[in-house]
Amino acid sequence: MTQKDENTAQRPQPHDSSFERRHHSSVEGVVTLLDWLLVAFILALVFQTFAVQAFQIPTGSMAETLRGDHYRMRCVQCGYRFDTGWDSLSLDPPLCTNCGRLQPAESLGRMVNGDRIFVLKCIYQFFAPQRWDVVVFKNPVGPKDNYIKRMIGLPGETVAIDDGDVYINGRIVRKPVNVQEELWTPVYVQAYPPAPNADWKSPFVNTSGSLWVFDPQRPSRFTLDGPEGDKQTYTFAYDSGQKDDFRATYAYNDSATFSAMPQCSDVMIRFQVKGRDDKSVIGATLEKFGVLFAAKVELHGAMGFYKYKDDRWVELRRTLTDGIAPEAFEAFEFANADRQLVLRWGQKRLVYDLVDDPDLAAVSEQTTPPMVQVFGCGGLDVRNVGVYRDIFYIDYGNLRATAKEPFTLAPDEFFVCGDNSPNSLDSRLWALEGLGNCGLRYRQGIVPREYLMGKAVMVYWSQAFRPRPNMAPIIPNVNNFKVLFGGSERMY
């Protein structure tokens, strides 16, 4: 046998069994891969259809909770970072809500895409929607479009909006702790001091005879050194000199509308405080409808609420606490929101209901900026003061759910509102009937149960960074990832 014949004999022939096994193995591998790809595609399709789906926010009706396409801003005067929406930007320049400075047109940077969120699509097949959930639904007027708002009214309830608050069946409803925290809007944050040579100064001022010291080298800290044995309290107040501070405005919106927005009377102040001994006292005063309420903490171990009435302070509620060790900073937070006083002192929380307060019942609108003050006695250091206002659901000009004409929901009907109330087309304002199949029509202002698509639960991508100016934003901004809280959280 020649060498050629020998090589030919050693080469597997088409009818050789080992060749056939390898041939069939390769084909089976390809088929298996295709099977897995098909199964993965089907599972992904089922998962997206029935479990979780990703959405991108296009507009600012839910700002600042969720932002549509927007511009990222940094105030040229105080350095405060904020966002302004492309869908609400007019010829008027953006306005910094921290210091009130109109921003120059050239300060607009590159437009940033809207937040991306995950939505649980099947949850309402097993659990009933809850108030304050962030829900995705088909627009009743144009079912091809998906909308996202916050759940306000549930089937069978009577909804009314008065002075920015939500009333159900004639009683005010309060937001869960995590939802309330998400909806506080900064009025002034002390962490942003005036820029060098800026024509602006800190808005905190001493009242007459006060001894608080504002250190220009440390603008985020105030100190008080009261005379030994002196039990007199000394006060500094928030006074920016601007009448629009507490209006229901959003930096995201058109600044030309700010002066027309109502004053918000639900306010919070928070800061950190350190006492030099356990004899010191720290507190804050908030005004609503001309009535003054105070929260006070005695560092030796007591905290309480007070109301100014008949030219004196009247105790509303007082409780003992563990006190704090001197020279340790502790968190102080005092809020008047949803007709309720809330005081947080470290991990302690004290609440007082104002629903039946007769002095508040006689008035239903805040016409001037509410007073905000901090007072104390003894030796104190206060730092990182922040003043905030609550969300304010616009109640004038609404087609429905006003204080004078509440709106009653039938079975399987829901009422929704956007967090950016001045710039949200929602159940308050829909002027057309909803469209259903086979000529079915839904009442104006409601979301039918069958149009609910799911509950938004998380922002998974927001304001990503660009590696280079000419590259796409592909670096995740982890600080902006967050859980979206709803009605399942505990109440105060």
N, C-alpha and C positions, 0 to 999 in steps of 0.2 A: 504494500500500500504506500502510495506516495505521501509526502508531507502534506500536500494539499488535501488528499483524501482523508488523512488522519484528522486534520483540523475540522474538516466538514463533518466528520463523524462525531466529534466532541461537541459541536454546536447544537443546542436544543432545537429540535424541529417542531413545526407547528402542532404536530400531533403528540408531542412529548407531554406527559402528565404534569411535570414540574412547571413547565411554561404555562400550561393552562391554569394552574393554581395561582401563579403570580398574576396572570392576566385578570382572572376573576377577582383576586384580592384588590387590585387597583381600581377596578370598576366598582366594586362594593364600597371602597373607601370614598369614592366620589359621590356615590348614591347616598351613603351615610351622611356625608357632609351636607349634601343638599337637603336631606331629611331634617338635619339639625337646624339648618338655616331656615327652612320652612316652619319648623316648630317654633323657633325663636321669633320669627316674624309674626306668627299667629299669636304667640303669648304676648308679644309687645303690643299687638293690635288690641287684644282682649284687655291687657293691662291699662292701655290708654283709654279704651272705651268705657271700662267699668270701674277702674281703680283710681289711678293717678294720671293727671294730664298737666303738661306745662303750658302756661300762658304768658304772654308779654303784655304789660300795661301800656296802652297807647296814649291815654289822656290823663289829666290831673284831677279828675273828679274825686279821687281818694287820697290826694296829697294832704299832709305829708306822710301818711301811713304808707301809701303806695304812690310812686311817681311815674307819670308817663314820660315821653321824650322831654328832655329839659336841658337847661344850661346850668353848669356848676359855677357858683359865684364865690368870690372872697371879697368882703367889703374893703374898699380902698381906705376907709377911715378907721374902723375898729378891728378889722381882720376876721370878723364873724363869717363863717361859711354857711351858705344857704343855696337853695336851688330855685330857679324860676322857670316856669313852663313855657315851652314854645307855643302851646295852644292858647295861652292867655296873655301873651306879650303884645303890647300895643306900641304906639309911638312914645308912650311914657316910659322912661327908663326904669329898671328894677329898683326897688327900695329895700334897704337893709332894715329888717324889723328889729334889729338889736340896738342900733344907734340912730335910725331915721335918716340916714344919708342916701340920697338918690345916686345911683351908680352911673358912671359915664358909659356911653354906648360902647366904647372900645373895650370895656371890661368883660363883655360877653365872649366866652370862649367857645370851644367846639361843643356842638350839641351831643348829649349823652342819651343813649337808648333807655326806654322805660324799664322798670323793674321786671324781672322774670320770677314767676311764682309757681308753686305746686298746688294743685287743686285736688282734693279727695272727691271723686265723682260719685262714688257709690254710698257715701256715708248717710245721705238722707233716704236711702232705701231701708236703712235699719234704725236710724235715730231721727227724731223730729228736729227740724231747725230750731236753734235757740237765739234769743235776742242777743244782739251785739256780734253774732257771727259775721265774718266777711264772706259774702256769698257771690258765686258766679251764676248767672242766669241768662236765658235768652231774652233779648229786649222785646217786651210784649208788642210794641208798635212795629218793630222790624225784626222778626224772629231769626233772621239770618245773622244778626249781630249779637255778640256776647257782651254783657255788661257785668260790672263788678261794683257792689255797694255793700253797705253794712245793714244787717237785718235789724229792723226797729219794731215792727208790729207783727203779731202772729194771728192766725185764724181766730175769729170770734172776738177779738179785742177792739176797743175803741181808742184811737190814737189822736193825741193832740200835742202840738208843739207850742210852748209858751216861754218867752224870755230865754230861748236857746235850749231849754230842757225838754225832755220827752215825758209825756204823761200817758199812762195806760189805764183806761177805765177810771179816769179822774184822779189817779195817784201818780206822783212822780216816780220814775224808775231810775235806779242808780246803776252805774257801770261797775262791773267787776274790777278788782284791784289791778290786774294786768292790763285790762282794756283802758282803764282810766289813766294809767301810767303812759300808755302809748299815745293817748289823745291830748296830753298836756302840750301846749304850744308855748315856746319861749317868748317872753316879753323883753327880758333883759338877762343876759348871762354874764356874770362878773369876770369869768375867765378870759374875756376879751377886753383888755385895757385899751385906752386911747392910744393911737399911734403917735409917735413923736411929732410935735408941732401941729397936731390935728386941732381943728377948730371945734373941739368937743371935749367934754369932761365927764367923769363918772356921775351918774344921775342920783347918787345918794348924798343927802345933805343933812347936817345936824339941825335939829329943832332948837328953839331958843333955850340957851343955858346948858345945852348938852355937852358932854365931855368926851364923846367918841373921837378917836384920832384916826384919820385916813392917811396912811403912809404912801406918798407918791412913788417911793421906790418899790413898794409892794402893794400895788393897787388892788389886789384881790383879797386884802386882809384889813380888818378894822380892829382896833384895840380900845379897851375901856379900863381905866385905872381909877375907880371910884375911891374917894377918901375913906380911910379906915373907919369902920363903924357907921358909915353913911348908908342908909337904906333907901335913899332916893333913887328912882329909876331915871335913866338917861336914854334919849331916843334919837335915832336917825331914820329918815324917810326916803322912799323912792320918789323922785321928782325929776323927770327928764325934761320937763317944760313942753312936752308934746302931748296934744290932746288925743292923738290917735293910738296911743300905746296899747290900750286894752280893747280896741275895736276888733271885731271878728275878721281880721285880715290874715293873709298868708303871703309870704314872700313869693310863693309860687305863682300868685295871681297878678293881674294887671294893677299896677299901683294907682292908676287913675280912679279906681273904684274905692280906695281905702277910706276916704273921708265920708262915704255914704254908708259904711257898715255900722251896725249897732255896737254899743259899748257892752263888753262882757263883764258880768259881775262875779263870775265864778273864778276865783284866783287862788294861787298857791305861792308860798315863798319857802325856799329850802336853803340851808347852809350847814356848815360845820362849825361847832363852837367848842372852845376849851375854857374851863373855869380854873382860876388859880387857887381857889379853895372851895369848900362845900357850902360856903355862905353866899355864893354868887347866885344870881337869878338871870335867866334869859327868856325872852318872849317875843311875840310878834302880834301886830294888830292888822286886821283886814276889815274893809268896809264893804257893805252890800246894802244898796237902797238907802244910804244915809245912816245905817245902823252899824255901830262898831262892835266887833267881836275880837277877843284876844285869847291867845294860848300862852300859858306861862309854865316854865319848868324851874323848880327850885332844885338846885344841884345836890342838895343834901338828901333829896328823895321824895319829890312830890311834883305832880303835873295836873293842870286843869284848864278849864275854859271859863271865860268871863264875857259879860256883855255890859256895854256902857248905857246906863239908863238912869234918868232923873239925876243927872250930873254926878254919877258915881258908878264905880265898877261893881257889878253884881255877879257873884259866883254862880255858874251854871252846873259845873261838875268838877270834882277834884278827887284825885286818887293818889295813893302813896306808891313810890317806886323804890328801886334799889339804890338810886343815886349813881354817880360816876366818880371814878378816881380823878383827883386834880391832875392837871397837865396832860389829859387825854382828850383828843378831839372826838366829838360825838355828833351824829347826824340829827338835825332838827328840821322838821317839815310840818308846816301848818297850811291846811287847805280849807276853803269854803266852796264846796261844789255840790250840785244837785241837792240843795237845801240840807246840807249836812256839814258839820265841822269835823275835821280829822286832824289829829295831832300825832306825829310819829317822833318818838324820842329814842334813838338807837333802834332796838328791836321791840320797844314798847309801842302800842298803838291805842289811842283813846278816841272815841267817837261820841258826837252829840247831835241829835236830830233837831232840825230847825223847821220841819214841815208845819208844825202848829204854832210857830212864833207869830204872835199877833202884829208885831211891828213890821214884819216882812209881808204879811198878807195884804196890807193896805196899798202896797206899791208893786208894780209888775215890770218896771223897766229901769235900767241904769242909764241915767242921762249924762253923767260926768265920769271921768276916770276914777275907779275905786282907790281909796287910800290904802297904802301899804307901808307899814313901819316895823322897825325892830327896836326893842327896848331891853335894857338890862341894868343890873347894879352889881357892884363889886369889881373883881378883876376878871376880864373876859377877852378872849381872842375869837373873832369871827372871820371866816374865810369862805370863798367860793359861793357868794350869795347868788341865787337865781330866782327870778320872778317869772311866773307862768300863768297862762289863762287856759280855761277849759275849752273844749270844742263848743261851738255855738251854732245850733241848727237854726238857720234863718227862718223866721216865722211870719215875716210880712211879705205880702204879694203872693202867698201860696194859694193854690187853687183848692187845697184841701188840708185837713188835719191842723186847722188853726185853733186857738184857744176858744174862739167864739163858735166855731163850727167843727167839732171833732169828726173824725172819719171812722166808721165802723166797718170792720172786715168780716166778710162772710167765710164759711168753711172753705179751706184750701186757697185762701187769699193771704198774701203777705205784703208788708209795707217796708220799703227800703229807702235809705238815704246815703248820700256820699259824705265822706269825712270832710271833704273840701266843700262845705255847704254852700258858700256863695257862688261856686263854679261847678255845680252838679245838677244835671237834669235827672230827676229821680221821681219817686212816688208823690212828692209834694207838688210837682209841676207838670207831669205828663198830661197833655191836653187832648190826646186821642185815645180811642178805644184800642185795646189789645187785639191782635189778630190770631185766630186759631185755625185749625183744620176744618175743612168742609163748611166754610162760612161762619164758623163760631166766632163770637166777639166776647172780649173780656172787659170788665169795668175799667174806666179810666183810673190810673193811679195804683193799680195792684199788679203784683207778680203772681200768676197762677202756679200752683204746686208743680204741675207738669213741666213748667219752664225752669225750675230750679235745676242747675247742673251740678253743683257741688260746693264745698267749703274750701276757701283758700287757707292754707295752713303754714306756708313758709315762703319767704323770699330767698331764693337760692342763687341769684345772680343779680348784682346791682352795682352800677358805677365802676365797672372794671377798668383797670389801668392799661395804658398803652406802653409797650416796651420802648417804642420810639414814636415820635410825632406822626410819622407817615404809616404806622402800622395799626392793625386792628386792635381793639381793647381785648386782650386775652388773659390778662393777669387778674385773677379774682380779687375783689375787695371784700375780704372776709368780715371786716367790721360792719358791713351793711347786710350781711346775712342775718335773718331773724325769723322767729316764730310769730305767726299772726294769731293773736289771742281772740277768743270769742266768749260766748256766754257760759261756757263750761267751767270757767274759773270761779273761785269762791268770791262771795260778795263781802263788803265791809261788815 
